[in-house]
């Protein structure tokens, strides 16, 4: 059985290049031996765009996530690499599972990658549960 991959992009960020981005991600995934299990094209205005990605990663048991470039993750790279391989299609750069991203804590006590996402406590708790993260109290 082939390894499964999720293709992920933000529609607003891809703009008129969306079809080309989707094609490039799919071609690279197949070239590297992945079966494309899910394609996600999410509006950037979505309240929790990465939540759909994380849920999909778990649902299809993804071994990799392909993005046109890291900007599509809105600084949420860590959420992806906690679960699987991350591939930046534009540069073909890969980030292994458990990649060591810079250790920067945000004002809420966990990675700055997550500080911008939440506008209420319920969404915050749902996100932390989905990512299986725990809050780190700043020293």
N, C-alpha and C positions, 0 to 999 in steps of 0.2 A: 504494500500500500504506500502511495506517495505521501510525502509530508504535505500538510495543508497550510495555505497562506490566506491572509486577509489583505485586500487592497483598500487603502483608505486615503481619501482626500477631502478637502474643504472646497465646495463648489465655488464660493466667492473668490477664493485664492487662486484656483485654477482658471476661472473665467472662461474665455474662449478656447483655452488650451485643455479643457477638461477631457475631451475625447482622446486627444493625443496622450495626455498623462495616463489615462486608464489603459490605453493600448500599450504604452511603454512598460507600465507596471506589470500587466498581464504577460507580456512577452518575456520580460526578465524573469518573472516567477517561473514560467514554464521552462525557460532556458536553464534555470538553476535546479530544475527537478521538483518544483512544487505544483500541487494541484490547487487552483484558485477556488477556495471554498466559499468566500464571501467578498462582495464588492460593496464598499460603503462610500457614498458621495453625500456629504452632510453639509447643510448650510452653516456658514460660520456663525450666524446669529443664533444657532441652537444654544439653549441654556447650558447644556453639559455635553459638548460634542465628543469628548473622549469617553464618556460613559458608554455610548453605543459601541465604540471600538472595543473597550475592555470586555463588555458583555459578549460581543461576537467572538473575541479571541478565546474566551472560555467555552462558549457554546460549540464552536467547531473544532476545539482543541488545536488551535493554530500553532504551527512551529515557527511561523514568520509573519511579519507585517511589512508590507511594501508601501512606501509613501513617495510622492513625486519629489519632495524635499522635506527636511525637518520642520520647516515653518508650518506645515500642515498640522503638526501635532501641538502647536501653540505652547511650546515648552513642556509638553507632557511626555517626553521621551522615556523618562524613568518608568512611567506606568506600563509602557510597552515592554521594556527590557526586563522588567520583573517577571515576565511570563514567557517571552520568546525573543527570537532574533528580530532586529529591526534593520530594514534595508532602505537607504536613501537612493531612489532610482536615478536621480540626476547625476550623482557622483559615483554611484555603485558602492558607496561606503556601507559597511555593515557594522552593527553594534550587537555584540553577543548578549545572550541572556545573562543577566546580572552585571551588565556593563557598569563600570565605576564612573558615574557622572560626577561632576564637581559637587562637593558636599556643602551646599548652601541651604541654610534653614531660613524660612520666611517668618513673617511676623506671627503666624499662628502656630509655629513650632514644628512644622514639617516642611518638606521641600518647597522652595519658592514656586516650583512648577504647578502647585495646586492652589496657591493663594488667590489667584484671579478667578477661579471657576465658580465659587459659591456665593449665592446671594441669600441663602437661608440655611439654618442648621440641618434640616432634613436632607437637603441635597448633599451637604458636606458629609454627613454620616453615611448616606447611601454610597457616595463615591469611595470613602475610606473602606467600607465593607466590600465593595466590588473589587477594589485593588488589594484587599487584604493587608491594608496598611494600619499602622498605629501611630498615634500622635507622639512626637518626641518633644518633651518639654525643654525649652531653651535654657541654657545654663546662665 
